[in-house]
Amino acid sequence: PARVECIYCSKKRNIAVFDDSLAFHYPELVPRFHSSNMYTPQTQYAFSDIGVHWECSRGHVSKCTIETMLKREKCTMCWFEDNSFAARNPRNQDLASHEERRFGS
């Protein structure tokens, strides 16, 4: 017989009742929850390991799990923008332009 995996135990459940929702457990993430997601923060299961879309304060949209989002201070694009050679060395614009042409940052 085929083994049936519990959607609650495996964290694959996506739809939530209110007290299991993202909005209930992590209200600080609600403003970053992107409108393109299938569910709303009130119906998104807070402990799901399924990736959802997030929007940062700079307007970048990325997809990752709720758990990953809780660990991040910045989205991936913001991190790269803030840590590029040009951002770290504003006086060396010639070198920064060379780095951007070479590495596509």
C-alpha positions as CSV (number, residue, x, y, z in Angstrom):
1,P,0.0,0.0,0.0
2,A,1.1,3.5,-0.7
3,R,2.2,5.6,2.2
4,V,0.1,8.8,2.7
5,E,2.0,11.7,4.1
6,C,0.3,14.0,6.5
7,I,0.1,17.5,5.2
8,Y,0.2,19.0,8.7
9,C,3.3,17.0,9.8
10,S,5.1,17.6,6.6
11,K,4.4,21.3,6.6
12,K,2.9,21.1,3.1
13,R,-0.5,22.4,4.2
14,N,-1.0,25.8,2.7
15,I,-4.4,27.0,3.8
16,A,-4.9,28.0,7.4
17,V,-7.5,28.7,10.0
18,F,-7.0,32.1,11.6
19,D,-4.9,30.9,14.6
20,D,-2.5,29.0,12.3
21,S,-2.2,31.9,9.8
22,L,0.8,34.0,8.8
23,A,-1.1,37.1,9.9
24,F,-1.7,35.7,13.4
25,H,1.8,34.3,14.1
26,Y,4.0,36.8,12.2
27,P,2.1,40.1,11.7
28,E,5.4,41.9,11.0
29,L,5.7,39.9,7.7
30,V,2.2,40.9,6.5
31,P,3.3,44.2,4.8
32,R,6.0,42.2,2.8
33,F,3.5,39.5,1.6
34,H,3.1,40.0,-2.1
35,S,-0.3,40.3,-3.7
36,S,0.5,37.7,-6.4
37,N,0.4,34.8,-3.8
38,M,-2.5,32.4,-4.1
39,Y,-3.5,33.0,-0.5
40,T,-3.7,36.0,1.8
41,P,-1.7,36.5,5.0
42,Q,-4.9,35.5,6.8
43,T,-5.3,32.2,5.0
44,Q,-1.6,31.3,4.4
45,Y,-0.5,28.6,6.8
46,A,2.3,30.1,9.0
47,F,4.4,26.9,9.2
48,S,4.3,25.8,5.6
49,D,7.6,25.2,3.8
50,I,6.2,26.1,0.5
51,G,7.8,29.2,-1.1
52,V,5.7,32.4,-1.3
53,H,6.4,35.8,-2.9
54,W,7.5,38.8,-0.9
55,E,8.1,42.4,-1.7
56,C,10.7,44.5,0.1
57,S,10.5,48.2,0.8
58,R,12.5,48.9,-2.4
59,G,10.0,47.1,-4.5
60,H,12.0,43.9,-5.3
61,V,9.9,40.7,-5.4
62,S,11.4,37.4,-4.5
63,K,10.2,33.9,-3.6
64,C,11.2,32.0,-0.4
65,T,9.7,30.2,2.5
66,I,8.2,32.0,5.6
67,E,11.0,30.5,7.7
68,T,13.7,31.9,5.4
69,M,12.0,35.3,5.4
70,L,12.0,35.4,9.2
71,K,15.8,35.1,9.1
72,R,16.4,37.8,6.5
73,E,16.9,41.4,7.2
74,K,17.0,42.3,3.5
75,C,15.9,40.7,0.2
76,T,18.7,39.2,-2.0
77,M,18.6,42.0,-4.5
78,C,18.9,44.7,-1.7
79,W,21.8,42.7,-0.2
80,F,23.7,42.7,-3.5
81,E,23.0,46.4,-4.2
82,D,24.2,47.3,-0.7
83,N,27.3,45.1,-0.9
84,S,28.4,45.8,-4.4
85,F,31.8,47.4,-5.0
86,A,30.2,50.7,-6.1
87,A,28.2,50.9,-2.9
88,R,31.2,50.1,-0.7
89,N,33.6,52.4,-2.6
90,P,31.7,55.4,-4.0
91,R,35.0,57.3,-4.7
92,N,36.3,54.6,-7.0
93,Q,33.6,55.0,-9.7
94,D,36.0,54.0,-12.5
95,L,36.8,50.7,-10.8
96,A,33.1,50.2,-10.0
97,S,32.2,50.7,-13.7
98,H,34.8,48.1,-14.6
99,E,33.4,45.7,-12.0
100,E,29.9,46.1,-13.3
101,R,31.0,45.5,-16.9
102,R,33.1,42.5,-15.8
103,F,30.7,40.8,-13.4
104,G,27.3,42.3,-14.4
105,S,26.5,43.7,-11.0
